[in-house]
Amino acid sequence: MLKQSDSCMAYDEGMDILADSLRPDVLHLANTLTERDYTVEDVAAALTKDMLSPADFAALLSPAGAARLEMIATAARAVRHRYFGNSAYLFTPLYLSNYCENHCVYCGFHRYHRIRRMKLDRARMAAEMAAIAATGLEEILLLTGESRGQSDPEYIGAACRLATKYFKMVGLEVYPMNVDEYAYLHDCGADYVTVFQETYHLATYGRLHLAGHKRSFPYRFDAQERAVRGGMRGVGFAALLGLSDFRRDALATGLHAHLLQRRYPHAEIALSCPRLRPVKNGDAIQTQDVRERDLLQVMCAYRLFLPFAQMTISTRERSGFRDRVMDIAATKISAGVSTGIGTHAATEGGDEQFDIADRRDVATVCEAMRLQGLQVVTNDYIRV
């Protein structure tokens, strides 16, 4: 396991190394674009285009873009409805385990936190999945803490196979893996993989990820590409906004997704827009303030730069904001969420990863979406 003294650019034994990684291109382009001073004229010019360049994207994310947020939001809403109509996709996460081998100072699951640890066995998995499926949801996102010892690929694969009996779409948000492991999980029924890079700022990344496999910045960076090479049809990207400069992290996230889609045009791209949330026993860390207005700017810039991408608005955000942004930029919303372990079908389980702001059940979220004039879609994928 990597130790605190090791460089966060190092690989651990057994990690796949991609010789043609997109990382140098993404980081170089992100650094170059952030050095420019964008004007409101740059923002206005970007809004006249059907397809944005990376520089246009950077302009929309800039302080000049913040001064024209209403114009950007209007354009984003038009693009969102052009490509997705009034559809709103619904899903929920299912946390399988909260054991973790990493030391990430901002995370409620990290290995030094004194929390109630739990790992679902097959019977408890089935109970959780049955309870979720009974709400009408047809898409599940399976999550674990980042512990190969407690949640190895075989354990996750068994969960995927079980999930296909209850759901038509199965996503994963687990620790990064090698190409052959992603291929195995795809064969087990997984459709897509989401990985949060957390922050693309290298010095900040090293300061916040003190130990464990997650300390390897380049291995985590290439996770989506390894997943595509392993056969996954879709991959998701995110930075955890608030760990570093949110504009720079959002820029790098969008560029990462953009360049990967250029390399793999068949891959379905998704974006998440999480802000840092309080955690149980959380360490005091210096975080950047990211307001709702800032988050809206990021989401609208994503929508205009990557018009075909799915975009999730998480239960980290309050219900009113989530409902409104679904009509402007987001296309996907979670409902009936618990970030604890084993708490969909039981009253007690393992501790939550972080506090959520929107605890509405599925029926309530569906009704709120309909009041917004949105058509709720639980699945648009046929498993054969």
C-alpha positions in Angstrom: 0.0 0.0 0.0 1.2 3.5 -0.8 2.4 5.5 2.2 2.2 9.2 2.9 5.9 9.7 2.0 5.3 8.3 -1.5 4.6 10.6 -4.4 0.9 10.8 -5.4 2.2 10.3 -9.0 3.4 6.7 -8.2 1.7 3.5 -9.2 1.2 0.6 -6.8 2.2 -2.9 -7.7 -0.3 -4.5 -10.1 -1.8 -1.3 -11.4 -2.4 -1.1 -15.2 -0.4 1.8 -16.7 -1.7 3.3 -19.9 1.2 4.4 -22.1 -1.1 6.8 -24.0 -2.9 8.3 -21.1 -4.9 11.5 -21.7 -3.6 12.9 -18.5 -0.8 15.1 -19.9 -3.1 16.6 -22.5 -5.9 17.3 -20.1 -3.8 18.9 -17.4 -1.7 20.9 -19.9 -4.9 22.2 -21.7 -6.6 23.0 -18.4 -3.5 24.9 -17.1 -3.1 26.8 -20.3 -6.8 27.9 -20.5 -6.9 29.1 -16.9 -4.1 31.5 -17.5 -6.3 33.6 -19.9 -8.4 36.6 -18.8 -11.9 36.0 -20.2 -14.2 38.9 -20.9 -18.0 39.2 -21.2 -17.4 39.5 -25.0 -15.8 36.0 -24.9 -18.8 34.7 -23.1 -21.2 36.2 -25.5 -19.2 34.8 -28.5 -19.3 31.3 -27.0 -23.1 31.5 -26.6 -23.5 32.1 -30.4 -21.9 28.7 -31.2 -23.6 25.3 -31.6 -20.4 23.4 -30.6 -18.0 25.0 -28.1 -14.2 24.9 -28.1 -12.3 24.2 -24.9 -11.6 28.0 -24.8 -15.3 28.7 -25.0 -16.0 26.3 -22.2 -13.3 28.0 -20.1 -15.0 31.4 -20.8 -18.3 30.1 -19.5 -16.7 28.9 -16.3 -14.8 32.2 -15.7 -15.8 35.1 -13.4 -16.9 36.8 -16.6 -19.3 33.9 -17.1 -20.6 34.3 -13.6 -21.6 37.9 -14.5 -23.6 36.6 -17.4 -25.1 33.5 -15.7 -28.7 34.3 -16.6 -27.7 34.3 -20.3 -25.7 31.1 -19.9 -28.6 29.4 -18.1 -31.1 30.4 -20.8 -28.8 28.9 -23.4 -28.2 25.7 -21.4 -32.0 25.2 -20.9 -32.5 25.4 -24.7 -29.8 22.8 -25.3 -31.0 20.5 -22.6 -34.5 20.5 -24.1 -33.2 20.2 -27.6 -31.4 16.9 -26.9 -33.3 15.5 -23.9 -36.8 17.0 -24.3 -38.7 17.1 -21.0 -37.4 13.7 -19.8 -36.0 13.3 -16.3 -34.1 10.1 -15.5 -34.4 8.6 -12.0 -32.1 6.2 -10.1 -30.8 5.5 -6.6 -27.5 4.4 -5.1 -27.1 1.3 -3.0 -24.0 1.2 -0.7 -22.8 -2.3 -0.3 -19.9 -1.7 2.2 -18.3 1.2 4.1 -14.9 -0.5 4.7 -12.1 1.5 3.2 -8.3 1.2 3.0 -7.6 4.9 2.0 -7.0 7.9 4.1 -8.8 10.8 2.4 -9.1 13.5 5.0 -12.6 14.7 3.8 -14.4 11.4 3.6 -16.6 9.8 6.2 -15.5 6.3 5.2 -11.7 6.7 5.6 -9.9 4.0 7.4 -9.2 5.9 10.6 -12.7 7.1 11.3 -14.5 5.3 14.2 -17.8 4.5 12.5 -20.1 1.5 12.3 -18.6 -0.6 9.6 -20.8 -3.0 7.6 -20.7 -5.2 4.5 -23.9 -6.6 3.0 -24.1 -10.4 2.5 -26.1 -11.8 -0.4 -29.3 -12.0 1.6 -29.1 -8.4 2.8 -28.2 -7.3 -0.7 -31.3 -9.0 -2.1 -33.5 -7.4 0.6 -32.1 -4.0 -0.2 -32.6 -4.4 -3.9 -36.1 -5.8 -3.5 -37.0 -2.8 -1.3 -35.6 -0.3 -3.9 -37.2 -2.1 -6.9 -40.6 -2.0 -5.1 -40.5 1.8 -5.4 -40.6 1.5 -9.2 -36.9 2.3 -9.9 -35.2 0.4 -12.7 -31.7 1.7 -12.4 -29.3 1.1 -9.5 -25.8 2.5 -8.7 -23.8 0.1 -6.6 -21.1 1.7 -4.3 -18.5 0.4 -1.9 -15.8 1.9 0.3 -12.5 1.5 -1.4 -11.3 -1.7 0.1 -10.2 -4.6 -2.0 -9.9 -6.7 1.1 -13.6 -6.4 2.0 -15.1 -5.8 -1.4 -13.0 -7.6 -4.0 -14.0 -7.8 -7.7 -15.7 -11.1 -7.1 -17.9 -9.6 -4.3 -18.8 -6.7 -6.5 -19.4 -9.0 -9.5 -21.8 -11.1 -7.4 -23.7 -7.9 -6.5 -23.9 -7.0 -10.2 -25.3 -10.4 -11.1 -27.9 -10.1 -8.4 -28.8 -6.6 -9.4 -29.6 -7.6 -12.9 -32.5 -9.7 -11.5 -34.1 -6.5 -10.1 -33.0 -3.7 -12.4 -32.5 -3.0 -16.1 -29.5 -0.8 -15.6 -26.6 -1.3 -13.2 -23.9 1.3 -12.6 -20.8 1.1 -10.4 -19.0 3.7 -8.2 -16.3 1.6 -6.6 -12.5 1.8 -6.4 -10.6 2.1 -9.7 -9.7 -1.3 -11.3 -7.6 -2.7 -14.2 -9.0 -3.4 -17.7 -9.5 -7.1 -17.1 -11.4 -6.5 -13.9 -13.7 -4.0 -15.6 -14.3 -6.6 -18.3 -15.2 -9.1 -15.7 -17.7 -6.8 -14.0 -19.2 -5.9 -17.4 -19.7 -9.6 -18.0 -21.4 -9.8 -14.6 -23.9 -7.2 -15.7 -22.4 -3.7 -15.0 -23.3 -1.1 -17.7 -21.3 1.9 -16.7 -18.7 3.1 -14.2 -18.4 6.5 -12.4 -15.2 7.7 -10.8 -14.7 11.0 -9.0 -11.2 12.4 -9.5 -12.1 14.6 -6.5 -9.6 17.3 -7.6 -7.4 17.7 -10.6 -5.0 20.0 -8.7 -2.0 17.8 -8.1 -0.7 19.5 -5.0 -4.1 19.5 -3.4 -4.7 15.9 -4.4 -1.5 14.8 -2.6 -2.3 16.8 0.5 -5.8 15.3 0.9 -5.1 11.7 -0.1 -2.6 10.6 2.5 -2.5 6.8 2.1 -4.0 3.9 0.2 -4.4 3.0 -3.5 -6.4 6.2 -4.0 -3.2 8.2 -3.4 -2.1 7.3 -7.0 -3.4 10.3 -9.0 -2.6 8.9 -12.5 -4.1 5.5 -11.8 -7.4 7.1 -10.7 -7.3 9.5 -13.6 -7.2 6.7 -16.2 -10.0 4.7 -14.6 -12.7 5.7 -17.1 -10.5 4.8 -20.0 -9.7 1.4 -18.6 -13.4 0.9 -18.0 -14.2 1.7 -21.7 -11.4 -0.7 -22.8 -13.0 -3.3 -20.5 -16.3 -3.0 -22.4 -18.3 -0.6 -20.3 -20.7 1.3 -22.5 -20.7 4.4 -20.3 -18.5 6.3 -17.9 -19.1 9.1 -15.5 -16.8 12.0 -14.4 -16.8 14.4 -11.5 -14.7 16.6 -9.3 -15.7 17.1 -5.7 -16.3 20.8 -5.8 -14.9 22.6 -2.8 -11.7 20.7 -2.3 -9.8 23.1 -4.6 -10.6 26.0 -7.0 -14.0 24.9 -8.3 -13.6 26.6 -11.7 -10.3 24.9 -12.4 -11.6 21.5 -11.3 -14.8 21.9 -13.3 -12.7 22.9 -16.4 -10.4 19.9 -16.0 -13.4 17.5 -15.5 -15.1 18.7 -18.7 -11.9 18.5 -20.7 -11.2 15.0 -19.4 -14.7 13.9 -20.5 -14.4 15.7 -23.8 -11.0 14.2 -24.8 -12.1 10.7 -23.8 -15.2 11.0 -25.9 -13.1 12.1 -28.9 -10.9 9.0 -28.4 -13.9 6.7 -27.9 -16.9 8.2 -29.8 -19.1 5.2 -28.9 -18.8 5.7 -25.2 -21.7 7.3 -23.3 -20.5 10.2 -21.2 -22.0 11.3 -17.9 -21.2 14.1 -15.4 -21.9 14.5 -11.7 -21.7 17.8 -9.9 -21.2 17.1 -6.2 -20.3 19.7 -3.6 -18.4 18.8 -0.5 -20.8 17.8 2.4 -20.3 17.4 6.2 -19.2 14.0 7.3 -19.4 12.2 10.7 -16.2 12.7 12.7 -14.9 14.8 9.8 -11.4 16.3 10.0 -11.1 20.0 9.8 -9.9 20.8 6.2 -9.7 24.1 4.4 -12.4 24.0 1.8 -13.4 26.5 -0.9 -16.9 28.0 -0.7 -19.0 26.9 -3.6 -22.4 28.6 -3.7 -25.5 27.3 -5.5 -25.0 30.1 -8.1 -21.5 28.7 -8.6 -22.8 25.2 -9.0 -25.4 26.3 -11.5 -22.7 28.0 -13.6 -20.7 24.8 -13.6 -23.7 22.7 -14.7 -24.7 25.1 -17.4 -21.2 25.2 -18.8 -21.0 21.4 -18.8 -24.4 21.3 -20.6 -23.3 23.7 -23.3 -19.8 22.1 -23.8 -21.0 18.5 -23.7 -24.6 18.7 -24.9 -25.2 15.0 -25.2 -23.9 14.0 -21.8 -26.2 12.8 -19.0 -25.8 15.0 -15.9 -26.7 14.1 -12.4 -27.8 16.5 -9.6 -27.2 14.7 -6.3 -29.0 14.6 -3.0 -26.1 16.7 -1.6 -28.2 19.6 -2.8 -31.5 20.8 -1.3 -34.7 19.8 -3.0 -35.7 23.2 -4.4 -32.4 23.6 -6.2 -32.5 20.1 -7.5 -36.0 20.5 -8.9 -35.2 23.8 -10.7 -31.9 22.7 -12.2 -33.5 19.7 -13.8 -35.3 22.0 -16.2 -32.1 24.0 -16.9 -29.1 21.7 -17.2 -29.3 18.3 -15.3 -31.0 15.3 -16.8 -30.8 12.7 -14.0 -31.8 12.8 -10.4 -31.5 10.4 -7.5 -34.4 9.6 -5.1 -35.0 7.6 -2.0 -31.3 8.0 -1.2 -29.4 6.6 1.8 -25.6 6.8 2.0 -25.6 4.3 4.8 -25.2 0.5 4.5 -28.3 -1.7 4.6 -30.8 0.9 5.5 -33.4 0.6 2.6 -34.9 -2.6 4.0 -33.9 -2.2 7.7 -33.8 0.5 10.3 -30.1 0.0 11.3 -27.0 -0.5 9.3 -23.5 0.9 8.7 -22.8 4.6 9.0 -23.4 7.0 6.2 -20.6 8.4 4.0 -21.9 12.0 4.3 -25.0 13.9 5.2 -27.5 14.5 2.4 -29.8 17.5 2.0 -32.7 15.9 0.1 -34.2 12.9 1.8 -37.4 12.7 -0.3 -38.7 9.3 -1.3 -39.2 8.2 -4.9 -42.9 9.0 -5.1 -42.3 12.6 -3.8 -39.5 13.3 -6.2 -41.6 11.9 -9.1 -44.4 14.3 -8.2 -42.1 17.2 -7.9 -40.7 16.4 -11.4 -44.2 16.3 -12.9 -45.0 19.6 -11.4 -42.0 21.0 -13.2 -43.4 19.7 -16.4 -40.9 16.9 -16.7 -41.6 13.3 -17.7 -40.1 10.8 -15.3 -38.0 8.0 -17.0 -36.9 5.1 -15.0 -35.0 3.4 -17.8 -34.5 3.7 -21.6 -32.3 0.6 -22.0 -33.3 -2.9 -22.9 -31.1 -5.7 -21.5 -30.8 -8.7 -23.9 
